[in-house]
């Protein structure tokens, strides 16, 4: 199983156990995974406050995914260090997976 699958499985298990998770919020999260070398980072991006049927809210959700993808791949705002191929690969994979999950969620909601 991939790390993303394990994260989704863990989130599903948390929903199944009463008192461990707020079911209203977890249904509206997109998991963003970033792999840099041997390190994998994940972050959950909530879109619970957005109406994914509206284009403006969908763009806002995409912006959150962009920021989260940069974060999990180690981007430092204001850094003078050049972007590496490892970062580019990590970011490309992270944003692609997150956008696919967001589109699935938007279709389910709309």
Backbone torsions as a table, in degrees:
resi	resn	phi	psi	omega
1	UNK	NA	146.3	178.0
2	UNK	-81.9	165.5	178.6
3	UNK	-61.1	-37.7	-179.3
4	UNK	-65.2	-41.9	178.5
5	UNK	-62.6	-41.8	178.8
6	UNK	-64.6	-38.9	179.4
7	UNK	-65.0	-42.4	178.7
8	UNK	-66.2	-40.5	178.3
9	UNK	-62.8	-43.1	178.9
10	UNK	-63.0	-41.0	178.7
11	UNK	-64.6	-39.8	179.0
12	UNK	-64.9	-40.4	178.9
13	UNK	-66.0	-38.3	179.5
14	UNK	-63.8	-36.0	177.9
15	UNK	-67.6	-32.4	-177.0
16	UNK	-73.7	-22.5	-178.3
17	UNK	-97.7	115.3	-177.6
18	UNK	-62.3	141.1	176.6
19	UNK	86.1	-12.8	-179.0
20	UNK	-92.8	-23.2	-178.8
21	UNK	-147.5	153.1	175.7
22	UNK	-89.0	107.5	-173.5
23	UNK	-61.8	-28.7	-179.5
24	UNK	-66.1	-33.8	-177.7
25	UNK	-85.8	-39.8	-173.9
26	UNK	-66.5	-26.9	178.7
27	UNK	-69.2	-18.9	-175.9
28	UNK	-114.3	33.4	177.0
29	UNK	-110.1	144.6	172.3
30	UNK	-113.1	127.1	179.7
31	UNK	-88.2	126.5	177.8
32	UNK	-110.3	121.3	179.5
33	UNK	-111.1	138.7	175.6
34	UNK	-132.1	130.2	178.7
35	UNK	-112.3	116.7	174.5
36	UNK	-123.0	108.7	-176.6
37	UNK	63.6	-124.7	-179.3
38	UNK	-92.9	0.0	-175.9
39	UNK	-103.0	134.7	175.9
40	UNK	-120.8	130.7	177.0
41	UNK	-122.1	146.9	178.1
42	UNK	-135.6	149.1	175.1
43	UNK	-144.8	142.2	177.0
44	UNK	-95.0	128.3	179.4
45	UNK	-108.6	117.2	-179.4
46	UNK	-81.3	135.2	173.5
47	UNK	-124.7	21.5	-176.7
48	UNK	-63.3	-27.6	-178.2
49	UNK	-86.7	2.4	-175.7
50	UNK	-110.9	149.4	173.1
51	UNK	-99.3	101.1	-173.7
52	UNK	-70.8	-3.0	174.3
53	UNK	-81.4	-14.8	179.1
54	UNK	-97.0	134.3	-178.4
55	UNK	-60.6	-38.8	-179.4
56	UNK	-63.1	-42.2	178.7
57	UNK	-71.4	-32.6	176.6
58	UNK	-65.8	-39.7	175.8
59	UNK	-65.4	-39.0	178.2
60	UNK	-63.6	-41.2	177.3
61	UNK	-63.6	-41.3	178.8
62	UNK	-62.5	-39.4	177.9
63	UNK	-62.1	-40.0	176.8
64	UNK	-62.9	-39.2	179.4
65	UNK	-67.1	-37.1	177.4
66	UNK	-61.6	-47.9	179.8
67	UNK	-62.4	-43.0	-179.7
68	UNK	-66.1	-38.2	178.7
69	UNK	-63.9	-41.2	176.1
70	UNK	-63.1	-41.8	-178.0
71	UNK	-62.9	-48.6	-176.9
72	UNK	-69.7	-19.4	179.5
73	UNK	-95.6	2.1	173.0
74	UNK	90.2	15.6	178.1
75	UNK	-67.4	134.6	178.0
76	UNK	-116.2	118.0	-179.6
77	UNK	-62.2	131.8	179.1
78	UNK	83.1	4.0	-178.8
79	UNK	-70.3	142.7	177.3
80	UNK	-94.2	-1.7	179.2
81	UNK	-75.1	138.7	179.6
82	UNK	-69.6	151.7	177.8
83	UNK	-72.4	133.3	-177.5
84	UNK	-97.2	166.4	175.4
85	UNK	-62.9	-36.4	178.8
86	UNK	-60.7	-42.6	177.7
87	UNK	-64.9	-45.5	-179.6
88	UNK	-58.9	-44.0	179.2
89	UNK	-64.8	-43.3	179.0
90	UNK	-61.5	-49.9	-177.0
91	UNK	-63.1	-44.5	-179.9
92	UNK	-59.6	-44.2	179.7
93	UNK	-68.8	-42.1	-178.1
94	UNK	-64.5	-47.8	-176.7
95	UNK	-70.3	-35.0	178.5
96	UNK	-63.5	-46.9	179.4
97	UNK	-66.1	-40.6	-179.4
98	UNK	-66.7	-41.0	179.1
99	UNK	-66.8	-36.1	177.0
100	UNK	-63.5	-42.7	178.0
101	UNK	-65.3	-40.0	178.7
102	UNK	-63.7	-43.4	178.6
103	UNK	-62.1	-40.4	177.3
104	UNK	-62.5	-44.5	179.0
105	UNK	-64.0	-41.7	179.8
106	UNK	-64.1	-40.0	178.4
107	UNK	-66.0	-37.4	179.5
108	UNK	-68.7	-34.4	-178.3
109	UNK	-82.5	-30.2	-172.6
110	UNK	-102.4	NA	NA
